[in-house]
Amino acid sequence: MEMKGMMGGFYKISEWIMRLSVTNILWIFCSIPFILVLFPVMFAQNSDQVLSNLILAGVLAPFTLFPATAALFGVARKWVMGEVDVPLLKTFFKNYKESYKQAMLGGILYAVLFTVLIVDFRVYLSNLGSWGIVAYLFVALIVLVGVSLLNFFSMLVHYHMKTLQLLKNALLITIGRPLRSLSTVVMCGFVIYISFSSAKLMFLVPFFTGSLVGVIAFWNFYGIYTKLQLQAEKAAEAEAEEERKRLEEDAAIMLPNTEDGQTSIK
């Protein structure tokens, strides 16, 4: 029996806290090697140590972080599409197993892209020592690649496509739907900023941050998908209507001859 009123509201909130936290913990658990390498960056003494740890993290990410993130998006997909009571462990590890290869292959490309962009950005800043137009372009490009990565995960768990098709379409959607991309950046950026803005809020990272980002990113992607589906249905209906009219016009050309019972052509 479903609870109503204030108690029902508290119960639903507690359910969502449980769903988000369990999924986030599973995501972190499957990303432990990546996290262990990345965590020392916060306490690095020099830039060389930071760079070496980032490169090693980039090497590990396709084999740990990206498959775990694909599994997280698989759970988020169920929630966004209305299946909120799916078994979390079963759904997570089912998506982890099914998406591992493509997440790894796509992750390798994204890891290389991020590594090249970040290294070039650091070299640019170290040479000039100040921010300029090029620096902001680097940041914009890194953010663009980041949003396309989130769309890649969304498409990976929603479509059955080859890896190259997923990569291409993820980039096209990111560029072709700028408002949705901006929405993803703002909303996900807000969650990440809040999570790391204060030591008192750092508890969000192990329990909620990843899950919230996954839900937000897939929700924005699903908005794009729904709109594209609606446009495709309207186009199909218009095409069917045109075909029907064409058949009616062809049929109207052939008229029965009332005098001899034979068909005459206009």
Backbone as CSV, one residue per row, in Angstrom:
resi,resn,N_x,N_y,N_z,CA_x,CA_y,CA_z,C_x,C_y,C_z
1,MET,0.849,-1.201,0.000,0.000,0.000,0.000,0.880,1.245,0.000
2,GLU,0.589,2.155,-0.889,1.402,3.354,-1.029,1.070,4.365,0.058
3,MET,2.117,4.893,0.695,1.929,5.906,1.727,1.576,7.238,1.085
4,LYS,0.753,8.011,1.803,0.352,9.316,1.305,0.717,10.386,2.324
5,GLY,0.621,11.637,1.891,0.899,12.736,2.785,2.379,12.917,3.056
6,MET,2.684,13.496,4.206,4.063,13.803,4.559,4.906,12.544,4.716
7,MET,4.332,11.513,5.341,5.072,10.264,5.525,5.404,9.623,4.184
8,GLY,4.463,9.712,3.243,4.728,9.181,1.910,5.847,9.924,1.222
9,GLY,5.881,11.256,1.412,6.961,12.061,0.835,8.308,11.703,1.419
10,PHE,8.368,11.546,2.746,9.622,11.156,3.395,10.081,9.775,2.926
11,TYR,9.114,8.879,2.740,9.452,7.524,2.298,10.050,7.539,0.895
12,LYS,9.456,8.331,0.004,9.986,8.429,-1.362,11.377,9.047,-1.376
13,ILE,11.580,10.079,-0.538,12.903,10.708,-0.453,13.939,9.707,0.038
14,SER,13.570,8.930,1.065,14.509,7.931,1.596,14.823,6.860,0.560
15,GLU,13.826,6.502,-0.248,14.063,5.527,-1.318,15.073,6.056,-2.329
16,TRP,14.925,7.321,-2.718,15.845,7.903,-3.695,17.240,8.087,-3.111
17,ILE,17.325,8.415,-1.837,18.635,8.496,-1.186,19.325,7.143,-1.244
18,MET,18.562,6.090,-0.974,19.121,4.742,-1.025,19.555,4.372,-2.436
19,ARG,18.702,4.641,-3.426,19.032,4.292,-4.813,20.300,5.006,-5.276
20,LEU,20.332,6.313,-5.063,21.479,7.107,-5.518,22.760,6.698,-4.810
21,SER,22.683,6.495,-3.504,23.891,6.175,-2.740,24.424,4.791,-3.074
22,VAL,23.546,3.797,-3.195,23.999,2.438,-3.526,24.655,2.416,-4.902
23,THR,24.023,3.059,-5.880,24.589,3.092,-7.233,25.920,3.829,-7.255
24,ASN,26.012,4.917,-6.510,27.260,5.686,-6.455,28.383,4.872,-5.821
25,ILE,28.063,4.132,-4.765,29.064,3.291,-4.098,29.543,2.187,-5.037
26,LEU,28.626,1.582,-5.780,29.015,0.556,-6.758,29.941,1.147,-7.815
27,TRP,29.622,2.347,-8.261,30.449,3.036,-9.266,31.858,3.280,-8.737
28,ILE,31.964,3.759,-7.512,33.272,4.013,-6.908,34.029,2.708,-6.693
29,PHE,33.332,1.680,-6.240,33.976,0.380,-5.998,34.622,-0.159,-7.273
30,CYS,33.927,-0.045,-8.397,34.461,-0.549,-9.666,35.516,0.378,-10.265
31,SER,35.679,1.566,-9.681,36.667,2.536,-10.180,37.851,2.699,-9.232
32,ILE,38.002,1.801,-8.255,39.020,1.957,-7.211,40.432,2.156,-7.759
33,PRO,40.899,1.355,-8.739,42.270,1.585,-9.241,42.475,3.004,-9.771
34,PHE,41.505,3.509,-10.500,41.587,4.877,-11.024,41.618,5.894,-9.888
35,ILE,40.773,5.706,-8.891,40.692,6.650,-7.769,41.979,6.651,-6.959
36,LEU,42.567,5.475,-6.742,43.802,5.384,-5.962,44.950,6.131,-6.634
37,VAL,44.940,6.163,-7.957,45.986,6.888,-8.688,45.685,8.380,-8.719
38,LEU,44.412,8.731,-8.854,44.040,10.143,-8.982,44.055,10.876,-7.643
39,PHE,43.737,10.177,-6.564,43.621,10.828,-5.253,44.893,11.557,-4.819
40,PRO,46.096,10.997,-5.016,47.314,11.707,-4.591,47.539,13.046,-5.288
41,VAL,46.841,13.294,-6.396,46.990,14.575,-7.095,46.635,15.739,-6.168
42,MET,45.681,15.513,-5.263,45.254,16.562,-4.343,46.369,16.971,-3.381
43,PHE,47.342,16.070,-3.183,48.417,16.346,-2.219,49.787,16.391,-2.894
44,ALA,49.786,16.505,-4.218,51.056,16.515,-4.954,51.873,17.754,-4.600
45,GLN,53.201,17.582,-4.562,54.101,18.669,-4.177,54.532,19.527,-5.361
46,ASN,54.499,18.957,-6.560,54.942,19.710,-7.730,54.114,19.320,-8.945
47,SER,54.260,20.096,-10.002,53.463,19.891,-11.214,53.834,18.608,-11.941
48,ASP,55.103,18.203,-11.847,55.513,16.961,-12.509,54.797,15.755,-11.908
49,GLN,54.644,15.767,-10.590,53.934,14.674,-9.930,52.463,14.665,-10.326
50,VAL,51.887,15.853,-10.415,50.489,15.960,-10.853,50.325,15.393,-12.255
51,LEU,51.222,15.786,-13.160,51.130,15.350,-14.551,51.300,13.844,-14.678
52,SER,52.261,13.277,-13.952,52.501,11.833,-14.033,51.303,11.046,-13.510
53,ASN,50.692,11.522,-12.422,49.516,10.842,-11.886,48.316,10.964,-12.817
54,LEU,48.176,12.126,-13.449,47.075,12.303,-14.396,47.225,11.390,-15.603
55,ILE,48.444,11.243,-16.089,48.685,10.359,-17.232,48.389,8.913,-16.859
56,LEU,48.847,8.487,-15.663,48.579,7.119,-15.216,47.081,6.900,-15.013
57,ALA,46.403,7.909,-14.476,44.948,7.812,-14.315,44.259,7.699,-15.671
58,GLY,44.780,8.425,-16.658,44.232,8.336,-18.006,44.409,6.960,-18.619
59,VAL,45.506,6.292,-18.266,45.746,4.931,-18.756,44.762,3.952,-18.118
60,LEU,44.490,4.132,-16.832,43.612,3.211,-16.110,42.129,3.460,-16.377
61,ALA,41.774,4.696,-16.701,40.362,5.071,-16.826,39.563,4.192,-17.792
62,PRO,40.061,3.891,-19.004,39.257,3.082,-19.924,38.946,1.686,-19.407
63,PHE,39.761,1.169,-18.504,39.585,-0.200,-18.019,38.839,-0.265,-16.687
64,THR,38.651,0.852,-16.031,38.002,0.866,-14.716,36.878,1.893,-14.649
65,LEU,37.228,3.164,-14.759,36.253,4.240,-14.582,35.167,4.224,-15.648
66,PHE,35.543,4.081,-16.911,34.563,4.196,-17.991,33.555,3.044,-18.013
67,PRO,33.968,1.780,-17.857,32.960,0.713,-17.759,32.039,0.889,-16.554
68,ALA,32.609,1.344,-15.421,31.779,1.586,-14.238,30.780,2.709,-14.495
69,THR,31.214,3.738,-15.215,30.325,4.856,-15.534,29.223,4.419,-16.491
70,ALA,29.560,3.557,-17.448,28.536,3.024,-18.354,27.487,2.240,-17.569
71,ALA,27.929,1.461,-16.578,26.990,0.715,-15.738,26.102,1.661,-14.940
72,LEU,26.691,2.726,-14.420,25.919,3.736,-13.688,24.864,4.369,-14.597
73,PHE,25.243,4.676,-15.832,24.291,5.258,-16.780,23.191,4.261,-17.130
74,GLY,23.523,2.968,-17.126,22.498,1.965,-17.378,21.410,1.981,-16.316
75,VAL,21.812,2.188,-15.065,20.838,2.305,-13.975,20.070,3.620,-14.098
76,ALA,20.791,4.712,-14.378,20.149,6.022,-14.532,19.113,5.988,-15.655
77,ARG,19.407,5.264,-16.717,18.473,5.143,-17.842,17.147,4.553,-17.375
78,LYS,17.214,3.515,-16.570,15.989,2.897,-16.053,15.174,3.900,-15.246
79,TRP,15.854,4.659,-14.396,15.151,5.639,-13.557,14.474,6.709,-14.402
80,VAL,15.226,7.272,-15.348,14.688,8.360,-16.169,13.496,7.880,-16.994
81,MET,13.528,6.623,-17.415,12.449,6.079,-18.237,11.292,5.542,-17.404
82,GLY,11.364,5.739,-16.088,10.230,5.396,-15.229,10.333,4.085,-14.489
83,GLU,11.381,3.310,-14.730,11.558,2.030,-14.034,12.401,2.257,-12.777
84,VAL,11.771,2.811,-11.753,12.525,3.237,-10.570,12.784,2.102,-9.586
85,ASP,12.081,1.002,-9.716,12.209,-0.089,-8.747,13.040,-1.258,-9.264
86,VAL,13.914,-1.012,-10.218,14.756,-2.088,-10.741,15.751,-2.534,-9.673
87,PRO,16.143,-3.817,-9.666,17.170,-4.279,-8.718,18.516,-3.635,-9.035
88,LEU,19.083,-2.910,-8.096,20.261,-2.089,-8.366,21.489,-2.924,-8.695
89,LEU,21.793,-3.911,-7.867,22.997,-4.720,-8.088,22.928,-5.451,-9.424
90,LYS,21.810,-6.091,-9.688,21.651,-6.856,-10.924,21.736,-5.951,-12.147
91,THR,21.046,-4.819,-12.107,21.045,-3.892,-13.248,22.424,-3.299,-13.473
92,PHE,23.096,-2.910,-12.394,24.421,-2.300,-12.512,25.414,-3.272,-13.148
93,PHE,25.525,-4.462,-12.595,26.543,-5.392,-13.087,26.164,-6.013,-14.430
94,LYS,24.881,-6.069,-14.745,24.458,-6.508,-16.079,24.940,-5.505,-17.124
95,ASN,24.743,-4.219,-16.856,25.227,-3.182,-17.773,26.746,-3.123,-17.801
96,TYR,27.373,-3.361,-16.659,28.841,-3.362,-16.601,29.407,-4.433,-17.538
97,LYS,28.823,-5.619,-17.481,29.292,-6.726,-18.317,29.004,-6.473,-19.795
98,GLU,27.790,-6.025,-20.102,27.389,-5.847,-21.497,28.096,-4.666,-22.163
99,SER,28.418,-3.637,-21.396,28.982,-2.409,-21.969,30.493,-2.317,-21.846
100,TYR,31.119,-3.308,-21.193,32.539,-3.166,-20.849,33.416,-2.925,-22.082
101,LYS,33.254,-3.736,-23.114,34.143,-3.649,-24.272,34.020,-2.299,-24.971
102,GLN,32.783,-1.885,-25.252,32.598,-0.611,-25.956,32.983,0.580,-25.084
103,ALA,32.706,0.487,-23.780,33.111,1.565,-22.874,34.628,1.673,-22.823
104,MET,35.304,0.537,-22.857,36.766,0.532,-22.838,37.328,1.123,-24.130
105,LEU,36.798,0.683,-25.280,37.306,1.170,-26.563,37.043,2.667,-26.728
106,GLY,35.819,3.085,-26.435,35.520,4.509,-26.502,36.307,5.293,-25.466
107,GLY,36.497,4.682,-24.302,37.249,5.337,-23.240,38.698,5.577,-23.602
108,ILE,39.288,4.661,-24.354,40.682,4.844,-24.780,40.809,6.112,-25.616
109,LEU,39.884,6.289,-26.561,39.922,7.486,-27.405,39.725,8.752,-26.576
110,TYR,38.737,8.727,-25.689,38.492,9.908,-24.857,39.654,10.181,-23.911
111,ALA,40.260,9.129,-23.375,41.406,9.321,-22.481,42.564,9.981,-23.218
112,VAL,42.795,9.550,-24.462,43.855,10.162,-25.272,43.531,11.630,-25.540
113,LEU,42.274,11.902,-25.904,41.862,13.287,-26.175,42.055,14.179,-24.951
114,PHE,41.575,13.708,-23.809,41.706,14.499,-22.582,43.168,14.707,-22.212
115,THR,43.974,13.660,-22.352,45.393,13.771,-22.007,46.088,14.797,-22.887
116,VAL,45.841,14.720,-24.191,46.463,15.665,-25.129,46.020,17.094,-24.824
117,LEU,44.721,17.284,-24.615,44.200,18.628,-24.351,44.743,19.205,-23.046
118,ILE,44.771,18.391,-22.001,45.236,18.887,-20.698,46.727,19.188,-20.723
119,VAL,47.513,18.295,-21.345,48.961,18.528,-21.437,49.242,19.783,-22.253
120,ASP,48.580,19.922,-23.401,48.770,21.122,-24.226,48.347,22.382,-23.474
121,PHE,47.271,22.287,-22.724,46.786,23.427,-21.946,47.807,23.841,-20.884
122,ARG,48.380,22.855,-20.204,49.384,23.158,-19.180,50.645,23.752,-19.809
123,VAL,51.048,23.222,-20.952,52.227,23.760,-21.640,51.970,25.197,-22.072
124,TYR,50.771,25.448,-22.590,50.415,26.804,-23.016,50.474,27.780,-21.842
125,LEU,49.903,27.393,-20.705,49.901,28.272,-19.536,51.297,28.484,-18.975
126,SER,52.114,27.422,-18.980,53.473,27.556,-18.442,54.339,28.453,-19.318
127,ASN,54.080,28.460,-20.618,54.873,29.299,-21.525,54.446,30.763,-21.471
128,LEU,53.128,31.000,-21.406,52.643,32.379,-21.420,52.459,32.956,-20.019
129,GLY,52.121,32.086,-19.077,51.967,32.538,-17.700,50.700,33.312,-17.423
130,SER,49.819,33.448,-18.395,48.568,34.174,-18.183,47.491,33.610,-19.105
131,TRP,46.247,33.916,-18.739,45.125,33.441,-19.535,44.875,34.369,-20.720
132,GLY,44.576,33.749,-21.851,44.242,34.505,-23.045,43.102,33.826,-23.778
133,ILE,42.844,34.272,-24.988,41.752,33.697,-25.772,41.974,32.211,-26.016
134,VAL,43.213,31.841,-26.312,43.518,30.433,-26.586,43.252,29.574,-25.361
135,ALA,43.574,30.089,-24.177,43.337,29.338,-22.942,41.849,29.061,-22.754
136,TYR,41.032,30.066,-23.002,39.583,29.879,-22.877,39.054,28.910,-23.940
137,LEU,39.660,28.936,-25.111,39.274,27.978,-26.150,39.612,26.555,-25.730
138,PHE,40.764,26.388,-25.081,41.142,25.074,-24.559,40.105,24.581,-23.553
139,VAL,39.717,25.460,-22.635,38.731,25.093,-21.620,37.402,24.726,-22.272
140,ALA,36.975,25.525,-23.251,35.719,25.251,-23.951,35.778,23.905,-24.668
141,LEU,36.923,23.605,-25.265,37.076,22.338,-25.976,37.065,21.160,-25.008
142,ILE,37.712,21.323,-23.855,37.713,20.262,-22.845,36.295,20.007,-22.339
143,VAL,35.542,21.085,-22.103,34.152,20.945,-21.656,33.310,20.274,-22.732
144,LEU,33.518,20.651,-23.997,32.783,20.052,-25.114,33.043,18.552,-25.194
145,VAL,34.298,18.162,-25.064,34.645,16.737,-25.087,34.018,16.024,-23.887
146,GLY,33.988,16.713,-22.732,33.375,16.125,-21.545,31.892,15.865,-21.723
147,VAL,31.178,16.808,-22.320,29.744,16.621,-22.565,29.518,15.511,-23.583
148,SER,30.349,15.459,-24.615,30.206,14.384,-25.608,30.483,13.026,-24.976
149,LEU,31.371,12.984,-23.971,31.623,11.732,-23.250,30.372,11.292,-22.496
150,LEU,29.699,12.225,-21.846,28.454,11.893,-21.149,27.388,11.413,-22.132
151,ASN,27.310,12.055,-23.297,26.363,11.602,-24.322,26.755,10.238,-24.880
152,PHE,28.052,9.982,-24.942,28.525,8.666,-25.385,28.018,7.577,-24.445
153,PHE,28.125,7.803,-23.137,27.634,6.824,-22.169,26.121,6.663,-22.280
154,SER,25.412,7.764,-22.468,23.952,7.698,-22.600,23.551,6.883,-23.821
155,MET,24.222,7.112,-24.943,23.910,6.378,-26.169,24.340,4.924,-26.068
156,LEU,25.431,4.678,-25.354,25.941,3.315,-25.203,24.919,2.413,-24.523
157,VAL,24.226,2.940,-23.500,23.265,2.113,-22.766,21.866,2.165,-23.379
158,HIS,21.661,3.044,-24.371,20.321,3.203,-24.942,20.192,2.622,-26.346
159,TYR,21.283,2.572,-27.089,21.264,2.080,-28.464,22.161,0.855,-28.616
160,HIS,21.894,0.103,-29.673,22.797,-0.969,-30.093,23.511,-0.486,-31.353
161,MET,24.684,0.086,-31.173,25.470,0.627,-32.278,26.918,0.184,-32.139
162,LYS,27.643,0.293,-33.255,29.078,0.070,-33.199,29.740,1.249,-32.490
163,THR,30.930,0.987,-31.971,31.608,1.993,-31.152,31.855,3.285,-31.922
164,LEU,32.297,3.180,-33.168,32.565,4.381,-33.963,31.293,5.183,-34.211
165,GLN,30.172,4.487,-34.422,28.898,5.183,-34.599,28.501,5.923,-33.326
166,LEU,28.723,5.284,-32.188,28.415,5.927,-30.908,29.247,7.187,-30.712
167,LEU,30.534,7.086,-31.007,31.429,8.234,-30.848,31.016,9.383,-31.766
168,LYS,30.726,9.049,-33.023,30.340,10.082,-33.993,29.024,10.737,-33.602
169,ASN,28.025,9.928,-33.257,26.713,10.477,-32.918,26.736,11.255,-31.607
170,ALA,27.570,10.819,-30.671,27.694,11.557,-29.405,28.225,12.961,-29.658
171,LEU,29.199,13.064,-30.542,29.754,14.376,-30.878,28.738,15.222,-31.638
172,LEU,28.017,14.598,-32.576,27.017,15.334,-33.361,25.890,15.868,-32.480
173,ILE,25.431,15.048,-31.539,24.368,15.487,-30.633,24.852,16.630,-29.750
174,THR,26.092,16.517,-29.285,26.651,17.553,-28.413,26.719,18.893,-29.129
175,ILE,27.183,18.869,-30.373,27.313,20.108,-31.144,25.962,20.567,-31.685
176,GLY,25.140,19.611,-32.125,23.871,19.951,-32.770,22.776,20.390,-31.824
177,ARG,22.906,20.080,-30.538,21.907,20.483,-29.543,22.582,21.321,-28.458
178,PRO,22.975,22.546,-28.795,23.767,23.365,-27.860,23.045,23.695,-26.563
179,LEU,21.711,23.885,-26.611,20.980,24.224,-25.388,20.986,23.062,-24.406
180,ARG,20.780,21.859,-24.917,20.833,20.681,-24.053,22.248,20.473,-23.517
181,SER,23.239,20.702,-24.360,24.633,20.575,-23.920,24.938,21.589,-22.829
182,LEU,24.450,22.814,-23.017,24.652,23.849,-22.002,23.945,23.477,-20.702
183,SER,22.750,22.913,-20.823,22.015,22.468,-19.643,22.793,21.396,-18.887
184,THR,23.380,20.465,-19.626,24.190,19.418,-18.998,25.390,20.011,-18.281
185,VAL,26.065,20.958,-18.929,27.244,21.595,-18.329,26.872,22.320,-17.044
186,VAL,25.807,23.120,-17.102,25.416,23.935,-15.943,24.972,23.054,-14.780
187,MET,24.101,22.096,-15.056,23.544,21.268,-13.987,24.589,20.331,-13.388
188,CYS,25.344,19.653,-14.247,26.391,18.755,-13.745,27.509,19.550,-13.075
189,GLY,27.845,20.690,-13.671,28.867,21.543,-13.072,28.464,22.022,-11.691
190,PHE,27.183,22.337,-11.511,26.688,22.773,-10.203,26.822,21.659,-9.169
191,VAL,26.450,20.442,-9.558,26.560,19.299,-8.642,28.012,19.070,-8.234
192,ILE,28.915,19.093,-9.210,30.334,18.866,-8.924,30.901,19.996,-8.069
193,TYR,30.522,21.229,-8.385,31.016,22.378,-7.612,30.568,22.291,-6.152
194,ILE,29.287,22.000,-5.939,28.770,21.882,-4.574,29.479,20.758,-3.825
195,SER,29.738,19.654,-4.515,30.353,18.492,-3.870,31.760,18.780,-3.376
196,PHE,32.483,19.649,-4.095,33.880,19.919,-3.742,34.093,21.316,-3.162
197,SER,33.012,22.069,-2.975,33.158,23.456,-2.529,33.504,23.587,-1.055
198,SER,33.175,22.581,-0.275,33.409,22.659,1.165,33.693,21.272,1.721
199,ALA,34.523,21.223,2.754,34.825,19.941,3.396,33.569,19.320,4.001
200,LYS,32.622,20.157,4.410,31.386,19.655,5.004,30.497,18.957,3.979
201,LEU,30.694,19.290,2.705,29.862,18.699,1.651,30.567,17.582,0.890
202,MET,31.779,17.250,1.297,32.533,16.210,0.598,31.886,14.834,0.711
203,PHE,30.977,14.671,1.688,30.279,13.389,1.817,29.433,13.090,0.580
204,LEU,29.096,14.130,-0.190,28.316,13.926,-1.410,29.075,13.100,-2.437
205,VAL,30.403,13.223,-2.450,31.216,12.556,-3.474,31.073,11.038,-3.414
206,PRO,31.266,10.395,-2.257,31.152,8.935,-2.244,29.726,8.410,-2.309
207,PHE,28.729,9.272,-2.075,27.363,8.771,-1.992,26.416,9.273,-3.086
208,PHE,26.663,10.461,-3.641,25.650,11.028,-4.530,26.174,11.647,-5.827
209,THR,27.373,12.187,-5.828,27.816,13.015,-6.957,27.739,12.286,-8.296
210,GLY,28.341,11.110,-8.377,28.351,10.361,-9.630,26.960,10.002,-10.110
211,SER,26.116,9.534,-9.194,24.752,9.155,-9.559,23.948,10.349,-10.053
212,LEU,24.090,11.483,-9.367,23.360,12.681,-9.780,23.804,13.153,-11.161
213,VAL,25.110,13.135,-11.405,25.617,13.525,-12.724,25.080,12.582,-13.799
214,GLY,25.064,11.283,-13.508,24.546,10.312,-14.468,23.082,10.539,-14.790
215,VAL,22.277,10.787,-13.759,20.843,11.024,-13.962,20.613,12.302,-14.768
216,ILE,21.326,13.367,-14.413,21.172,14.647,-15.122,21.576,14.505,-16.585
217,ALA,22.722,13.869,-16.823,23.225,13.725,-18.192,22.277,12.884,-19.039
218,PHE,21.797,11.762,-18.476,20.895,10.924,-19.269,19.543,11.603,-19.449
219,TRP,19.085,12.350,-18.459,17.819,13.077,-18.592,17.893,14.070,-19.745
220,ASN,18.987,14.790,-19.850,19.161,15.726,-20.964,19.246,14.989,-22.293
221,PHE,19.984,13.884,-22.325,20.067,13.087,-23.551,18.693,12.549,-23.939
222,TYR,17.948,12.061,-22.954,16.643,11.474,-23.244,15.676,12.532,-23.767
223,GLY,15.848,13.768,-23.341,15.056,14.858,-23.903,15.341,15.033,-25.385
224,ILE,16.620,14.934,-25.755,16.996,15.002,-27.172,16.407,13.821,-27.927
225,TYR,16.550,12.629,-27.363,16.059,11.407,-28.000,14.546,11.476,-28.227
226,THR,13.810,11.920,-27.209,12.349,12.005,-27.321,11.937,12.974,-28.424
227,LYS,12.622,14.107,-28.494,12.304,15.100,-29.523,12.618,14.559,-30.912
228,LEU,13.742,13.868,-31.055,14.098,13.280,-32.347,13.094,12.213,-32.754
229,GLN,12.634,11.413,-31.788,11.633,10.392,-32.076,10.331,11.028,-32.545
230,LEU,9.939,12.112,-31.891,8.711,12.806,-32.279,8.824,13.379,-33.685
231,GLN,9.986,13.954,-33.993,10.206,14.493,-35.336,10.181,13.378,-36.379
232,ALA,10.769,12.229,-36.039,10.784,11.096,-36.969,9.371,10.568,-37.208
233,GLU,8.559,10.510,-36.141,7.181,10.043,-36.282,6.360,11.001,-37.143
234,LYS,6.554,12.303,-36.937,5.837,13.288,-37.756,6.255,13.189,-39.216
235,ALA,7.555,12.989,-39.446,8.043,12.848,-40.821,7.471,11.594,-41.471
236,ALA,7.384,10.501,-40.695,6.826,9.257,-41.225,5.342,9.415,-41.538
237,GLU,4.620,10.120,-40.653,3.196,10.361,-40.897,2.989,11.225,-42.137
238,ALA,3.834,12.243,-42.294,3.726,13.110,-43.468,4.025,12.330,-44.742
239,GLU,5.024,11.461,-44.671,5.371,10.647,-45.841,4.249,9.677,-46.179
240,ALA,3.638,9.081,-45.141,2.525,8.159,-45.368,1.323,8.884,-45.965
241,GLU,1.090,10.109,-45.506,-0.021,10.899,-46.037,0.217,11.252,-47.505
242,GLU,1.449,11.606,-47.835,1.779,11.908,-49.229,1.611,10.675,-50.108
243,GLU,2.020,9.513,-49.584,1.870,8.269,-50.344,0.395,7.939,-50.554
244,ARG,-0.425,8.161,-49.527,-1.860,7.897,-49.646,-2.497,8.796,-50.710
245,LYS,-2.126,10.080,-50.693,-2.665,11.014,-51.681,-2.231,10.624,-53.088
246,ARG,-0.980,10.176,-53.213,-0.482,9.779,-54.532,-1.257,8.580,-55.058
247,LEU,-1.548,7.611,-54.178,-2.309,6.434,-54.595,-3.736,6.810,-54.981
248,GLU,-4.318,7.755,-54.232,-5.671,8.201,-54.569,-5.696,8.897,-55.923
249,GLU,-4.654,9.697,-56.195,-4.579,10.382,-57.488,-4.397,9.377,-58.620
250,ASP,-3.557,8.348,-58.386,-3.370,7.312,-59.410,-4.664,6.556,-59.656
251,ALA,-5.398,6.292,-58.565,-6.660,5.565,-58.718,-7.700,6.412,-59.440
252,ALA,-7.640,7.725,-59.222,-8.615,8.611,-59.863,-8.406,8.692,-61.366
253,ILE,-7.173,8.401,-61.808,-6.893,8.439,-63.247,-7.631,7.317,-63.970
254,MET,-7.730,6.172,-63.272,-8.401,5.015,-63.863,-9.881,5.075,-63.501
255,LEU,-10.751,5.427,-64.489,-12.183,5.541,-64.228,-12.936,4.488,-65.040
256,PRO,-14.012,3.915,-64.493,-14.789,2.915,-65.245,-15.587,3.560,-66.378
257,ASN,-15.626,2.887,-67.533,-16.417,3.359,-68.676,-17.843,2.844,-68.498
258,THR,-18.772,3.733,-68.238,-20.151,3.321,-67.943,-20.878,2.784,-69.166
259,GLU,-20.365,3.058,-70.392,-21.062,2.626,-71.592,-20.780,1.173,-71.926
260,ASP,-19.505,0.748,-71.918,-19.188,-0.627,-72.313,-18.651,-1.461,-71.163
261,GLY,-18.620,-0.881,-69.951,-18.154,-1.648,-68.796,-16.669,-1.800,-68.725
262,GLN,-15.925,-1.200,-69.658,-14.481,-1.292,-69.640,-13.887,-0.069,-68.965
263,THR,-12.646,-0.243,-68.543,-11.960,0.853,-67.862,-11.348,1.784,-68.883
264,SER,-11.598,3.069,-68.687,-10.996,4.060,-69.565,-10.009,4.884,-68.773
265,ILE,-9.001,5.402,-69.459,-7.972,6.215,-68.824,-8.161,7.648,-69.255
266,LYS,-8.159,8.562,-68.244,-8.304,9.976,-68.576,-7.097,10.454,-69.332
